């Protein structure tokens, strides 16, 4: 690792980041529950086995001993089949509950029936079993463009009139009309706090709007306000990764927002169906897990009525009460169901047969991964950039066996890199007498393209993907909804491999799917032993285990440029990109990416991009601040950015080239979806690699640093990494001590309730 002082820094330019969170979830917050297991015990259905009449009992005496044994076995099989049918049907929960648990369950059922729950439900919550959420019926949906739905001009005008009357900006009218839908103006008049549903509006702004419309009727104890602020807080929690909030955390947040009665606010949101309540069982240290009964034992217990007795004798298990929005709750339930279906798809006989068939192709560094996939429906694969060669070998092996394979990457750049790897891997697997080599690109898509139907193998009449094996790369970037749609799209018997680097930043959307699955241990986990090469790979590998090591970099693969302040950081960064790296390393400016901690601040992406544009592509910015040749980051969907460059601008809009795909952004959407892209945040850059990266760490970036952030930012460099360093000891301290901020999710509990841990 080379350290160059300010004068000798042929690789320098700074950028001061903003520690504040952006739409890409640059900061994550929330409390993580300690639960890794769900309630897991379904109430026994108490129907007794078929009782025979007295005459039948007398005739049974006449049977021979062998016949009696056969009859008993037949009866037992019938009981087992009934038990299985009952488990597949709706579960009747809550039998045998008392006290607060019974009150909470009654509240849930009241909500489901349209009534209002009792007032005492959320005061000092106590343990109670988790309510089973309804199974969603979902179909793959196209990825939204991010543009609001077109609304009739008269509808927008009516909303605009209400906004003007309440002192809100007129510019919100199209978005408010699209968000609230038909009759949006009436909704705002009746309940001004509905304005909180519009992205970017905060409670204090909605309060001012409500005071202007309602006058003396407006007050902090208004039920409408409490309900709207509850939903807003849950939405804000989702933006930083939580799929639900624990009841005490939500109550505390409501108190901070001046809601005088948090219990009443939550009850109102539940009663209106704006939120759902869940109970997830907690396993305390030293407490044995809930017993899992075999079918035979369950049948015998039914016969003697032992279920009721055992239920009365069992001590109540501790639970946590969670409040969440329906869309994320149903997505987690659906994902857990889908993964359980994948895990249980292969019988032991099928797994043994597959292992035999796959063994001849289980060679090289991917042998362990190939054997795991041969015998299991779900497999997790972990490793850095170099480990992608193992899924590539798996694809080639599976295709050589005649299986249909599909691979999905997070980003178009990841798709391109994997396609190159796959072309090499398939050459080693193709039969020598093969006349037509298989098309490597045909099996690789992006996750967004696969879900939208624009890419991938296509679907059958039931909406299932036409594949026998789905491999998802960059799995830590899967949010809960994308993961659920992928799981729902897998046909029965298909295998699923989730592959990725567990050290990188988590998804921009809610959930931490890959981390939750690793923690739940419900399937085989294959850790790659293939290290990332070179000084950059060595440095990043050390960061992954909490060590910031000095590495030998004889070819200036890693260079540290000390800076004193944000102004110097910006200057050094521009010098590095425009002059030092092209001259000393041979990598042109268009292949060098600047990465910083946020958009605002004295060395955030806004300041850095302005400085880099002035040096690299000066121009008047006639079209929304952009000129042909500008590097950009295009975000059609919040949280998902694609780098590209401006081609031209005309009456149709701003013409972009994004990873080889032409895109036209209408003029009215440019400000919301396009940023300059010479400098990006780490969340925008995840899933992409460049020949050179310049990571900017000015003094005010210290609070934004964490091990995952540093690991992700440094890992974007392929051949050369420059670090504009002004945080002194905050950098090694962040690498050693600051882990990822926890997220509250329900997936581990849901999974362990359906799938036994694999050890």
C-alpha positions in Angstrom: 0.0 0.0 0.0 1.5 3.3 -1.0 1.0 6.6 0.9 1.6 9.7 -1.1 1.7 13.1 0.7 -0.2 16.0 -0.7 2.5 17.3 -3.0 3.5 13.9 -4.4 -0.1 12.7 -4.8 -0.3 12.0 -8.5 -3.5 10.3 -7.5 -5.4 12.8 -5.5 -8.7 14.6 -5.3 -11.1 14.8 -2.4 -14.8 14.7 -1.7 -16.6 15.3 1.5 -19.6 13.0 2.0 -22.9 13.6 3.6 -23.6 11.3 6.6 -27.4 11.7 6.1 -29.4 8.9 4.6 -30.5 9.1 0.9 -33.1 7.2 -1.1 -30.5 4.5 -1.6 -30.6 3.8 2.1 -27.2 5.1 2.8 -27.8 4.8 6.5 -29.8 2.0 8.1 -31.4 2.1 11.5 -33.5 0.1 13.8 -33.4 -2.6 16.4 -32.9 -6.2 15.6 -34.7 -8.8 17.5 -32.8 -11.7 18.9 -35.3 -14.1 17.4 -34.1 -16.7 15.0 -37.0 -19.1 15.4 -40.7 -18.9 15.0 -43.5 -20.1 17.1 -43.2 -23.3 15.1 -46.0 -25.2 17.0 -49.4 -25.4 15.3 -52.4 -26.2 17.5 -53.4 -29.8 17.3 -56.7 -30.4 15.6 -58.7 -32.3 18.2 -60.9 -34.6 16.2 -60.8 -38.1 17.8 -60.2 -41.1 15.5 -63.3 -42.7 14.1 -65.2 -44.4 16.9 -66.8 -47.7 16.0 -70.2 -48.8 17.2 -70.6 -51.6 19.8 -71.6 -54.1 17.2 -68.5 -53.3 15.1 -66.4 -53.8 18.3 -67.9 -57.3 18.9 -67.3 -58.3 15.3 -63.7 -57.2 15.5 -63.2 -59.8 18.2 -63.9 -62.5 15.6 -61.0 -61.3 13.4 -57.8 -63.2 13.3 -54.8 -61.7 14.9 -53.3 -60.8 11.4 -56.5 -59.2 10.3 -56.7 -57.2 13.4 -53.1 -55.9 12.9 -53.9 -54.9 9.3 -57.0 -53.1 10.4 -55.1 -51.2 13.1 -52.4 -50.2 10.6 -55.1 -49.1 8.1 -56.8 -47.0 10.8 -53.5 -45.4 11.8 -52.7 -44.5 8.2 -56.2 -42.9 7.9 -55.5 -40.8 11.0 -52.2 -39.7 9.6 -53.8 -38.7 6.3 -56.5 -36.7 8.2 -53.7 -35.0 10.2 -51.9 -34.0 7.0 -55.1 -32.7 5.4 -55.8 -30.6 8.6 -52.3 -29.1 8.6 -52.8 -28.1 4.9 -56.1 -26.4 5.8 -56.6 -23.2 7.9 -55.0 -23.3 11.4 -57.2 -22.5 14.3 -54.9 -20.5 16.5 -55.2 -19.3 20.1 -56.8 -22.2 21.9 -55.8 -22.4 25.5 -54.6 -18.8 25.7 -55.5 -16.5 28.6 -54.6 -13.1 30.0 -52.9 -10.6 27.7 -52.1 -13.2 25.0 -55.9 -13.9 24.7 -56.6 -10.2 24.6 -54.1 -9.6 21.8 -55.4 -12.5 19.8 -59.0 -11.2 20.2 -57.7 -7.8 18.9 -56.3 -9.5 15.8 -59.5 -11.3 15.1 -61.5 -8.1 15.8 -59.4 -6.3 13.2 -60.0 -9.1 10.7 -63.7 -8.8 11.2 -63.7 -5.1 10.8 -64.1 -4.2 14.5 -61.9 -2.0 16.7 -59.5 -3.9 19.1 -59.8 -3.3 22.9 -58.0 -0.3 24.2 -55.6 -2.2 26.5 -54.1 -4.5 23.9 -50.8 -2.7 23.3 -50.2 -1.5 26.8 -47.2 -3.4 28.2 -47.4 -6.3 25.7 -46.8 -9.8 27.1 -46.0 -13.1 25.4 -48.5 -14.6 23.0 -48.3 -16.9 20.0 -47.7 -15.6 16.5 -50.8 -15.1 14.4 -50.5 -16.8 11.1 -50.7 -14.3 8.3 -52.9 -15.1 5.3 -51.0 -16.6 2.4 -50.8 -14.0 -0.4 -51.7 -14.8 -4.0 -49.1 -13.0 -5.9 -48.0 -13.0 -9.5 -44.8 -11.5 -11.0 -45.3 -7.8 -11.6 -43.3 -5.6 -14.0 -40.8 -3.5 -12.2 -42.3 0.0 -11.9 -40.8 2.8 -13.8 -41.0 5.2 -10.9 -43.2 7.6 -12.8 -46.6 8.5 -11.3 -49.6 7.1 -13.1 -51.1 9.6 -15.6 -54.1 11.3 -14.1 -56.9 13.2 -15.7 -56.1 17.0 -15.8 -59.3 17.8 -13.9 -58.3 15.4 -11.1 -54.9 17.0 -10.7 -56.5 20.5 -10.8 -58.9 19.5 -8.0 -56.0 18.3 -5.9 -54.0 21.4 -6.7 -56.9 23.6 -5.4 -57.0 21.7 -2.1 -53.2 22.0 -1.7 -53.3 25.7 -2.4 -56.0 26.2 0.2 -53.9 24.3 2.7 -50.7 26.2 1.9 -49.0 23.1 0.4 -46.8 23.4 -2.8 -48.8 23.1 -6.0 -46.0 21.0 -7.4 -47.2 18.1 -5.2 -50.5 17.9 -7.1 -49.6 15.3 -9.8 -47.9 13.0 -7.3 -50.6 13.4 -4.7 -53.3 12.6 -7.3 -51.4 9.5 -8.5 -50.7 8.3 -5.0 -54.1 8.7 -3.5 -56.0 7.8 -6.7 -59.6 8.6 -7.6 -61.2 11.2 -5.3 -57.8 12.4 -4.0 -59.1 15.9 -3.4 -62.0 14.7 -1.3 -59.6 12.4 0.7 -57.4 15.3 1.5 -60.3 17.5 2.6 -61.7 14.8 4.8 -58.3 13.7 6.2 -55.5 16.2 5.5 -52.9 13.9 7.0 -53.3 11.6 4.0 -50.8 14.0 2.5 -48.2 11.9 4.4 -48.6 9.2 1.8 -46.9 11.4 -0.7 -43.1 10.7 -0.8 -41.0 13.4 0.8 -43.8 14.9 3.0 -43.0 15.0 6.7 -45.4 15.0 9.7 -44.7 18.7 10.6 -45.6 19.7 7.0 -48.8 17.6 7.0 -49.7 19.2 10.4 -49.4 22.6 8.9 -51.6 21.6 6.0 -54.2 20.1 8.3 -54.3 23.3 10.5 -54.9 25.4 7.4 -57.8 23.2 6.3 -59.4 22.2 9.6 -58.7 25.3 11.8 -59.9 24.8 15.4 -60.8 21.2 14.7 -57.1 20.3 14.2 -55.3 18.9 17.2 -52.4 16.5 18.1 -54.8 14.0 19.5 -56.8 13.7 16.3 -57.3 10.0 15.5 -56.6 10.6 11.9 -53.2 12.1 12.7 -52.2 9.2 14.9 -53.2 6.7 12.3 -51.3 8.5 9.5 -48.2 9.0 11.5 -48.2 5.3 12.5 -48.2 4.3 8.8 -45.6 7.0 7.9 -43.2 5.6 10.6 -43.6 2.1 9.2 -42.9 3.4 5.7 -39.8 5.2 7.0 -38.7 2.0 8.7 -39.0 0.1 5.4 -36.8 2.7 3.7 -33.9 1.8 6.0 -34.5 -1.9 5.8 -37.0 -3.0 8.4 -40.0 -5.1 7.4 -41.7 -4.5 10.7 -41.2 -2.7 14.0 -41.4 -4.0 17.5 -44.4 -2.5 19.4 -42.3 -0.7 22.0 -40.1 0.8 19.3 -43.1 2.0 17.4 -44.7 3.5 20.5 -41.5 5.3 21.3 -41.3 6.8 17.8 -44.9 7.9 18.0 -44.2 9.6 21.3 -41.3 11.5 19.7 -43.7 12.6 17.0 -46.0 14.2 19.6 -48.7 11.5 19.3 -50.3 11.7 22.9 -51.7 8.2 22.9 -49.5 5.8 20.9 -51.7 2.8 21.9 -54.8 4.4 20.4 -52.9 5.4 17.3 -51.7 1.8 16.7 -55.1 0.4 17.4 -56.7 2.8 14.9 -54.2 1.8 12.2 -54.9 -1.9 12.9 -58.7 -1.3 12.9 -58.5 0.5 9.5 -56.3 -2.3 8.1 -53.4 0.1 7.5 -51.1 -2.1 9.5 -51.0 -5.7 10.8 -49.9 -7.1 14.1 -47.7 -10.3 14.5 -46.4 -12.4 17.3 -43.1 -14.2 16.9 -41.9 -16.6 19.5 -38.5 -16.0 21.1 -36.2 -18.8 22.2 -34.6 -17.8 25.5 -31.1 -19.1 26.3 -31.4 -22.4 28.0 -35.0 -23.0 26.9 -35.6 -26.1 24.8 -37.2 -25.5 21.5 -40.9 -26.3 21.0 -41.2 -30.1 20.4 -42.0 -31.4 17.0 -44.4 -34.3 17.2 -44.3 -37.2 14.7 -47.4 -38.0 12.8 -47.9 -41.3 14.7 -47.5 -39.7 18.1 -49.9 -36.9 17.1 -52.5 -39.4 16.0 -52.2 -41.3 19.3 -52.4 -38.1 21.3 -55.6 -37.2 19.5 -57.1 -40.6 20.5 -56.7 -40.0 24.2 -57.3 -36.3 24.2 -53.7 -35.7 25.4 -53.4 -32.4 23.4 -55.5 -30.4 25.8 -53.7 -31.8 28.8 -50.2 -31.1 27.4 -51.3 -27.6 26.3 -52.5 -26.8 29.9 -49.2 -28.1 31.3 -46.9 -26.1 28.9 -45.6 -22.8 30.2 -46.3 -19.8 27.9 -43.4 -19.1 25.5 -41.9 -15.5 25.3 -42.8 -13.6 22.1 -42.2 -10.3 20.6 -45.1 -8.2 19.2 -44.4 -6.7 15.8 -46.3 -4.1 13.7 -45.8 -4.0 10.0 -47.3 -2.9 6.7 -49.3 -5.6 4.9 -47.2 -5.6 1.7 -44.0 -6.5 3.5 -45.6 -8.9 5.9 -47.2 -10.8 3.1 -44.0 -10.8 1.1 -42.1 -12.4 4.1 -44.8 -15.0 4.6 -44.8 -15.8 0.9 -41.0 -16.0 0.8 -40.9 -18.4 3.7 -43.6 -20.6 2.2 -41.8 -20.6 -1.2 -38.4 -21.4 0.3 -39.9 -24.2 2.4 -41.4 -25.6 -0.8 -38.0 -25.5 -2.5 -36.2 -27.1 0.5 -38.7 -29.9 0.8 -39.1 -30.5 -3.0 -36.4 -33.2 -3.3 -37.1 -36.6 -1.6 -34.2 -38.6 -0.3 -34.4 -41.0 -3.1 -34.4 -38.2 -5.7 -31.5 -36.5 -4.0 -29.5 -39.8 -4.0 -30.2 -40.3 -7.6 -29.2 -36.8 -8.5 -26.0 -37.1 -6.6 -25.1 -40.1 -8.7 -25.9 -38.4 -11.9 -24.0 -35.1 -11.0 -20.9 -36.8 -9.6 -19.0 -37.0 -12.9 -19.3 -33.2 -13.4 -18.4 -32.3 -9.8 -14.8 -31.3 -10.5 -12.5 -28.4 -9.7 -13.1 -25.6 -7.2 -16.8 -25.9 -7.8 -17.1 -29.6 -6.8 -18.5 -28.9 -3.3 -21.1 -26.5 -4.7 -22.1 -28.9 -7.5 -22.5 -31.8 -5.0 -24.6 -29.6 -2.6 -26.9 -28.6 -5.5 -27.2 -32.2 -6.6 -28.7 -33.2 -3.3 -30.7 -30.2 -2.1 -33.3 -27.8 -3.4 -31.9 -24.7 -1.8 -28.1 -23.9 -1.4 -26.3 -20.7 -0.3 -23.0 -19.9 -1.8 -20.7 -17.2 -0.3 -17.5 -15.6 -1.6 -16.0 -12.6 -3.3 -15.7 -11.5 -6.9 -13.3 -14.4 -7.8 -15.8 -17.0 -6.4 -18.2 -16.2 -9.3 -16.3 -18.8 -11.3 -17.9 -21.5 -9.2 -21.5 -20.7 -10.1 -20.3 -20.4 -13.7 -18.9 -24.0 -13.5 -22.2 -25.1 -11.9 -24.2 -23.6 -14.8 -21.9 -25.4 -17.3 -22.3 -28.7 -15.4 -26.1 -28.5 -15.1 -26.5 -27.7 -18.8 -24.2 -30.6 -19.7 -26.8 -32.8 -17.9 -29.6 -31.3 -20.0 -31.1 -29.1 -17.3 -32.6 -25.7 -18.0 -30.6 -23.1 -16.1 -31.3 -19.4 -15.5 -28.9 -16.9 -13.8 -30.0 -13.5 -12.4 -27.5 -10.8 -11.4 -28.3 -7.6 -9.5 -26.9 -5.2 -12.2 -26.3 -5.2 -15.9 -22.5 -5.0 -15.2 -22.8 -8.2 -13.1 -24.6 -9.9 -15.9 -21.9 -8.9 -18.4 -19.1 -10.1 -16.1 -20.8 -13.4 -15.4 -21.5 -14.0 -19.1 -17.8 -13.7 -19.8 -17.0 -16.2 -17.0 -19.7 -18.6 -18.3 -18.4 -18.6 -21.8 -15.0 -19.8 -20.5 -16.6 -22.4 -18.1 -18.8 -23.9 -20.8 -15.9 -24.6 -23.1 -14.4 -26.9 -20.5 -17.8 -28.8 -20.1 -18.9 -29.1 -23.7 -18.5 -32.5 -25.3 -15.6 -32.8 -27.7 -18.0 -33.7 -30.5 -20.3 -30.8 -29.9 -21.2 -29.1 -33.1 -22.9 -26.0 -31.7 -21.5 -24.3 -28.6 -24.2 -23.2 -26.1 -25.0 -19.5 -26.0 -23.7 -18.3 -22.6 -25.6 -15.1 -22.7 -28.9 -16.9 -23.2 -29.1 -18.0 -19.5 -28.1 -14.7 -17.8 -30.5 -11.9 -16.9 -30.9 -9.2 -14.3 -33.2 -9.7 -11.4 -35.3 -6.7 -12.5 -35.5 -8.0 -16.1 -36.4 -11.5 -15.0 -39.2 -10.3 -12.8 -40.6 -8.0 -15.4 -40.5 -10.7 -18.1 -38.2 -8.6 -20.4 -35.3 -11.1 -19.8 -34.9 -14.7 -18.9 -36.2 -18.1 -20.1 -39.9 -17.1 -20.2 -42.8 -18.5 -18.2 -45.4 -21.3 -18.6 -49.2 -20.8 -18.5 -49.2 -20.7 -14.7 -46.5 -18.0 -14.5 -43.7 -20.3 -13.5 -40.2 -19.8 -14.8 -39.2 -22.3 -17.5 -36.1 -23.4 -15.6 -34.8 -26.4 -13.5 -32.1 -24.4 -11.7 -32.2 -20.7 -10.8 -28.9 -19.1 -9.6 -29.2 -15.6 -8.1 -25.9 -13.6 -7.9 -25.4 -10.6 -5.6 -27.9 -12.2 -3.3 -27.4 -9.7 -0.5 -29.0 -7.1 -2.7 -32.3 -9.0 -2.8 -35.1 -7.1 -0.9 -38.0 -9.0 0.6 -40.5 -8.4 -2.3 -38.1 -9.3 -5.1 -37.0 -12.5 -3.3 -40.7 -13.4 -2.7 -41.6 -13.0 -6.4 -38.6 -15.1 -7.4 -39.5 -17.9 -5.0 -43.1 -17.8 -6.1 -42.0 -18.1 -9.8 -40.0 -21.3 -9.3 -41.8 -24.4 -10.6 -42.1 -27.5 -8.3 -38.9 -29.5 -8.3 -36.7 -26.6 -9.4 -33.5 -25.9 -7.5 -32.4 -22.4 -6.1 -28.9 -21.2 -5.5 -28.4 -17.8 -3.8 -24.8 -16.7 -4.3 -23.1 -13.5 -3.0 -20.6 -11.8 -0.8 -22.1 -11.5 2.7 -19.7 -8.6 3.5 -21.2 -6.0 1.2 -24.0 -3.6 2.0 -27.5 -5.0 2.3 -30.4 -4.3 -0.1 -31.7 -0.8 -0.6 -35.2 -2.2 -0.1 -36.6 -3.7 3.1 -35.3 -7.0 4.4 -32.0 -8.8 4.7 -32.9 -12.0 2.9 -29.4 -13.5 2.4 -28.2 -12.7 5.9 -31.4 -14.1 7.4 -31.0 -17.3 5.5 -27.4 -17.7 6.5 -28.4 -17.2 10.2 -31.4 -19.6 10.0 -29.2 -22.5 8.7 -32.1 -24.3 7.0 -30.0 -25.4 4.0 -26.4 -26.2 2.9 -24.0 -23.3 2.9 -20.9 -23.5 0.7 -18.1 -21.0 1.3 -15.8 -20.4 -1.6 -12.1 -20.9 -0.9 -11.1 -18.9 -4.0 -9.6 -15.5 -2.8 -9.8 -12.3 -4.8 -6.4 -11.7 -6.4 -3.9 -8.9 -6.1 -3.2 -6.2 -3.6 -6.8 -4.9 -3.8 -8.2 -8.4 -3.2 -5.9 -8.9 -0.2 -6.9 -5.5 1.3 -10.6 -6.1 0.9 -10.4 -9.7 2.3 -8.8 -8.3 5.4 -11.5 -5.7 5.8 -14.1 -8.5 5.6 -12.8 -10.0 8.8 -12.3 -6.6 10.5 -8.7 -5.9 9.8 -7.3 -3.0 7.8 -3.9 -4.3 6.8 -1.1 -2.7 4.9 -0.6 -4.6 1.6 2.4 -4.7 -0.7 1.5 -2.7 -3.9 4.6 -2.6 -6.1 2.5 -1.4 -9.1 0.7 1.3 -7.1 -2.5 -0.9 -7.1 -3.4 0.7 -3.7 -2.6 4.3 -3.0 -3.5 6.4 0.1 -3.7 10.2 -0.3 -3.9 12.1 3.0 -6.0 15.3 3.0 -6.7 17.9 5.6 -10.2 19.2 4.7 -13.1 18.7 2.3 -11.8 21.4 -0.1 -8.5 19.6 -0.5 -10.3 16.3 -0.9 -12.3 17.6 -3.8 -9.2 19.0 -5.5 -7.3 15.7 -5.1 -10.2 13.7 -6.4 -10.4 15.7 -9.6 -6.7 15.5 -10.0 -6.7 11.7 -9.6 -9.5 11.1 -12.1 -8.5 13.5 -14.7 -4.7 13.3 -14.6 -2.9 11.0 -12.1 -4.6 7.6 -12.7 -4.6 7.9 -16.5 -1.0 8.9 -16.6 0.5 6.7 -13.8 -1.8 3.7 -14.0 -3.0 3.8 -17.7 -6.7 3.8 -16.8 -8.7 6.5 -18.6 -11.0 8.8 -16.7 -14.2 7.2 -18.1 -13.1 3.9 -16.5 -12.5 5.4 -13.0 -15.3 5.7 -10.5 -15.4 8.0 -7.6 -17.3 6.7 -4.5 -18.2 8.8 -1.4 -20.5 8.4 1.6 -23.4 10.6 0.6 -25.0 13.1 -1.8 -24.8 16.2 0.4 -21.9 17.8 2.3 -18.8 19.6 1.2 -17.4 16.5 -0.6 -20.6 14.6 -1.4 -21.7 13.4 -4.8 -23.2 16.8 -5.7 -20.1 18.8 -5.1 -17.8 16.2 -6.6 -19.9 15.7 -9.7 -20.0 19.5 -10.3 -16.2 19.7 -10.0 -15.6 16.6 -12.2 -18.1 17.9 -14.9 -16.3 21.2 -15.0 -13.0 19.5 -15.6 -14.0 16.5 -17.8 -17.1 17.7 -19.7 -17.8 21.4 -19.3 -21.0 22.7 -20.8 -24.0 24.9 -20.1 -26.3 22.0 -19.0 -29.1 23.1 -21.2 -31.3 20.1 -20.5 -31.9 19.9 -16.8 -28.2 20.5 -16.1 -27.0 17.8 -18.4 -25.0 17.9 -21.7 -24.1 15.1 -24.2 -21.2 13.1 -22.8 -22.0 13.6 -19.1 -21.7 10.5 -17.0 -25.0 9.8 -15.2 -26.7 7.4 -12.7 -30.2 6.6 -13.8 -32.7 5.4 -11.2 -35.9 4.2 -12.8 -36.8 2.5 -9.5 -35.9 4.0 -6.1 -32.8 2.2 -4.8 -31.6 0.8 -8.1 -29.2 2.9 -10.1 -27.6 2.1 -13.5 -24.6 4.1 -14.6 -24.5 5.4 -18.1 -23.9 8.6 -20.1 -26.0 11.2 -21.9 -26.2 10.8 -25.7 -28.4 13.8 -26.6 -31.5 15.8 -25.7 -34.5 16.6 -27.8 -38.2 17.2 -27.5 -38.7 13.6 -26.5 -36.5 13.9 -23.5 -33.0 13.1 -22.3 -31.4 10.2 -24.3 -29.2 8.0 -22.3 -27.0 4.9 -22.9 -27.2 2.8 -19.7 -25.0 -0.3 -19.9 -25.6 -0.6 -23.6 -29.4 -0.1 -23.3 -30.9 3.1 -24.8 -33.2 5.0 -22.5 -35.3 8.1 -23.1 -36.2 10.0 -19.9 -39.1 12.6 -20.4 -38.2 16.1 -19.4 -40.5 16.1 -16.4 -38.8 13.0 -15.0 -35.2 14.0 -15.4 -34.9 15.8 -12.0 -36.3 12.8 -10.1 -34.5 9.9 -11.9 -31.1 11.2 -13.3 -28.0 12.3 -11.4 -24.5 13.0 -12.6 -22.5 9.9 -12.2 -18.8 10.6 -12.0 -19.2 10.3 -8.2 -21.6 7.7 -6.7 -22.5 6.5 -3.2 -21.5 3.0 -2.2 -25.1 1.9 -2.4 -25.4 3.1 -5.9 -22.1 1.4 -6.8 -22.8 -2.0 -5.3 -23.0 -4.8 -7.9 -20.6 -3.0 -10.3 -16.8 -3.0 -10.7 -14.6 -0.5 -12.5 -10.9 -0.8 -13.5 -10.1 2.0 -11.0 -12.0 3.4 -8.0 -11.3 6.6 -6.0 -12.9 6.4 -2.5 -13.3 9.8 -0.9 -13.2 9.9 3.0 -13.1 13.5 4.2 -13.2 14.3 7.9 -17.0 14.7 8.2 -17.4 11.1 6.7 -16.3 9.4 10.0 -19.8 8.9 11.4 -21.0 7.4 8.1 -18.4 4.7 8.0 -18.9 1.0 8.8 -17.2 -2.2 7.9 -19.8 -3.1 5.2 -19.5 0.4 3.7 -15.7 0.3 3.5 -15.7 -3.3 2.2 -18.2 -2.4 -0.5 -16.5 0.8 -1.6 -13.0 -0.6 -1.7 -14.2 -3.7 -3.4 -15.5 -1.7 -6.5 -11.9 -1.5 -7.8 -10.7 -4.1 -10.1 -7.1 -3.1 -10.8 -6.4 0.2 -8.9 -7.8 1.8 -5.7 -7.0 5.3 -4.5 -8.2 6.4 -1.1 -8.5 10.1 -0.4 -8.1 9.8 3.3 -9.0 12.5 5.9 -10.7 10.5 8.7 -7.5 9.4 10.4 -8.2 6.6 13.0 -11.9 6.6 12.2 -11.3 4.3 9.2 -9.5 1.4 11.1 -11.9 1.8 13.9 -14.9 1.5 11.6 -13.5 -1.6 10.0 -12.7 -3.2 13.3 -15.8 -2.2 15.4 -18.7 -0.9 13.3 -20.8 -3.7 11.9 -24.0 -3.4 9.8 -26.8 -1.7 11.5 -29.4 -4.3 12.5 -32.8 -4.6 10.7 -36.0 -6.0 12.2 -37.3 -8.8 10.1 -39.5 -11.8 10.5 -38.0 -14.2 8.0 -35.8 -16.3 10.3 -38.7 -17.0 12.7 -41.0 -17.9 9.7 -38.4 -20.2 8.2 -37.5 -22.1 11.3 -41.2 -22.7 12.0 -41.5 -24.5 8.6 -38.0 -26.0 8.0 -35.8 -27.7 10.6 -32.3 -26.3 10.9 -29.7 -28.2 8.9 -27.1 -27.7 11.7 
